[in-house]
Amino acid sequence: MRTRSHGSISLALSGLLPLLQACVTGGSAEPVAGALPEPITIMSYNVENLFDTVHDDGKNDWTFLPLSLKTDQVKQACKESSIKEKYYKECISRDWNEDLLREKLQRVAKVILSQNNGKGPDILFLVEVENIKILERLRQDYLKDAQYLPAVLLEGPDERGIDAAFLSRMPLDGEPTLHPVKLSKVDDPASTLERTSRSILQADFKLPGGDRLSAFAVHFPAGFHPTAHRLEALAVLNEAAKRTAVQSQVVVAAGDFNINRREEKALYQDLLAKDWFVSHLVGCQSCQGSYYLEHEKEWSFLDAITVLKNGTAPGRYAWKMDPESIKVVNENYFQKKMTGVPLRFILDSKGNMRGVSDHFPMLMKLKAERPASNP
């Protein structure tokens, strides 16, 4: 179980009071009669390298090809695109074949469908998806019971080809868009950092009753980037979210923020929590984290679901984060090692497929209430 500083506890408790007092939306122009809409279940899941078995032009996806396709030319591409020797060795030796891919898809689907009475979340934020083709394969062949609408994914600039995406039962309310994140130059050698950054994906969805939810799927720069790069990504998110909030009743940002325990106070507590309700600061008080850093032997909430506090447009309902619903999704035995930490998808020494992702998903519900101005 993780421990908290007194400052962290105070912040979480102080966040609950306004949360329980019509924190997400303003008043409604019309009284709402009858039963309230059902809560909206939201999940954020870094599915860790959900690649197909085909090369995408212009992307360094060489690691995730069948061994039979790893010619000398591909191995040279592995060498040129790998920033570390261990990545090169994995690139030339990994056999990413259809048998492995089918099992990976099946396990990802099981995790998703383990929530919300077997239906999966109403809106699913996804991170590390290669392209729309593999996401549609997941949706159509493995997530039929969820009845998701066509997937939302826009190709971003990431050199490996991984993108953020959405699956939702809520219809789109407008065209999705990407918000580029430009990273400043740092003193570190360029070979130790990705030369591009991942854009933030925005999609707007129509909620029951007609209200609008604006969603931002994020994958901030990884931990080996300086903190300044995550601050730059956060600035892009805040600007886009506040601009959107004038015409949306609720704004949600979720995904892999890549904020580790050492940055927890400065980035989550002192900065992000000024404008957003942060899932593990509002609820999930007994949760350890969504990611385990092996070298440091410590848990972190790299993944989070956040709800913008202020500035949202008046709507028919007040949509509020439900603190009691916030949790780490790790009930499936194949998600974790014997020690309880996330287990990435691997072939063990006996050739058995194990694990699914090195991240646990986060889950949260939004509850609809009548705005305070209504009787």
Stockholm file with secondary structure:
# STOCKHOLM 1.0

chainA/1-375         MRTRSHGSISLALSGLLPLLQACVTGGSAEPVAGALPEPITIMSYNVENLFDTVHDDGKNDWTFLPLSLKTDQVKQACKESSIKEKYYKECISRDWNEDLLREKLQRVAKVILSQNNGKGPDILFLVEVENIKILERLRQDYLKDAQYLPAVLLEGPDERGIDAAFLSRMPLDGEPTLHPVKLSKVDDPASTLERTSRSILQADFKLPGGDRLSAFAVHFPAGFHPTAHRLEALAVLNEAAKRTAVQSQVVVAAGDFNINRREEKALYQDLLAKDWFVSHLVGCQSCQGSYYLEHEKEWSFLDAITVLKNGTAPGRYAWKMDPESIKVVNENYFQKKMTGVPLRFILDSKGNMRGVSDHFPMLMKLKAERPASNP
#=GR chainA/1-375 SS CCCCCHHHHHHHHHHHHHHTTTCSCCCCSSCCCSCCCCCEEEEEEEEEEECCSSCCTTSCCGGGSCGGGCCHHHHHHHHHHCSSHHHHHHHHHCCCCHHHHHHHHHHHHHHHHTSTTTTCCSEEEEEEECCHHHHHHIIIIICGGGTCCSCBCCCCCCSSCCEEEEEESSCBSSCCEEECCCCCCCSSCGGGSCSSCCCEEEEEEECTTSCEEEEEEEECCCTTSCHHHHHHHHHHHHHHHHHHGGGCSEEEEEEECCCCGGGIIIIIIIIIHHHEEEHHHHSCTTCCCSEEETTTTEEECCEEEEEECSCCCCCSSEEEEEEEEEEECCCSGGGBCTTSSBCCSEECTTSCEECSCSSCCEEEEEEEECCTTCC
#=GC SS_cons         CCCCCHHHHHHHHHHHHHHTTTCSCCCCSSCCCSCCCCCEEEEEEEEEEECCSSCCTTSCCGGGSCGGGCCHHHHHHHHHHCSSHHHHHHHHHCCCCHHHHHHHHHHHHHHHHTSTTTTCCSEEEEEEECCHHHHHHIIIIICGGGTCCSCBCCCCCCSSCCEEEEEESSCBSSCCEEECCCCCCCSSCGGGSCSSCCCEEEEEEECTTSCEEEEEEEECCCTTSCHHHHHHHHHHHHHHHHHHGGGCSEEEEEEECCCCGGGIIIIIIIIIHHHEEEHHHHSCTTCCCSEEETTTTEEECCEEEEEECSCCCCCSSEEEEEEEEEEECCCSGGGBCTTSSBCCSEECTTSCEECSCSSCCEEEEEEEECCTTCC
//
